[in-house]
Amino acid sequence: MSHSSIIHSSLVNPAKAQNIKEMQDQQDYVSMDIPLLIRLFELVREDVKTDQDLHDLVERILSIKNLGILTMDQYDKIASEYAGQTAELESIKKLAGIK
């Protein structure tokens, strides 16, 4: 059911509004600030290579979502699996004279 049909059906039948709220509460959601969102996009673009890696990353995010709005303070916990790879890549780039 699309969002517009959910909104429309709740306007036509206000009794459905409570059911919609319950559906939304059951869905997984994450709140994060923009710097973290951008950094995670960079991580996915550069380091996440498989679907399983992506699912693992999402699981780590969901495991800490109850902290509230996630910020760069949580980045290391989210990206812990890739921290060593990123440091190693940066070292290789430095040795090769690549910026």
N, C-alpha and C positions, 0 to 999 in steps of 0.2 A: 504494500500500500504506500503510495507516495505521500510526501509531507502535505501537499496541497489537498489530497483527498482526506487525510486525517483531519486537517484543519476544517475543511468543509463539513465533514460528517459530525464534528463536534459542535459546529455552529447550528447545524440542522437539528441535532439531538444532543442537548447539553449533558444528558446522562452519560454519554460516551466520553466526555472530557476527563472524568476520573479514570476510566480505563486507559486513555491515552497517557495520562500522567504515570500510571503504573507501568505501562510499556516502556516509557522513557526511562524510568527509574531502574528497570531491569537491564537496559542496554549498557554495555561497557562504554565508558567515556573517559577522556583524559583532558585535563586542563594544563596548559603550559604557556610560558611566556614566549615571545617571538624570538629572542636570541637562542633559546634552546631549540625551538622548532627549526630554525635555519641550520643550526649545528647538526641536528639529527638528519636533516635533508642532505647535508654534506657527507655525513657518515654513510648514509645509505648509498649515495651516488658513488662514493670512492671505495668503500670497504665491504659493504654487504653484497655478496656474490650469489647466494642461493636463496631459494624460497625458505628453506629451513632457517637460515641465518636471519631472515626478515622476521619470521615467526618468533624466533628466540628473542630478538630485540623487542618486539611488541610485548612479549610475556614479561620481560624485565620492566618495561614501562608500566604495564598493568599492575605489576606486583608492588609498585610504589605510588600508584595514583591516589591513594588515600591520604598522602601527605599534603594534598591541596594543589595549588598551582605549582607545577614543576618548573624549576629554574635551572640555570647552569650549575647550581650547587649539586644537582642530582646527575649531571652529565656523566661523571666518572662511573657512577654505579650502573647507569644505563649502558654505557659503551665500554664497560670493563673488558669485555672479550676482545675488543679491537684496539685497546690502548697499546699493547705490545706491538701489534702489527703497525700501527701508525708511527710509533717511536722508531721502529726499525726502518720503515720507509723513509722517514725524515732523515735518519742517519745515512742511509744509502744515497739520498738526494744530495745531502751536504758533501759527502765524499766524491760524488760525481760532478759537483759544481752546478747542480740543477736547483733552481729556486722554487 
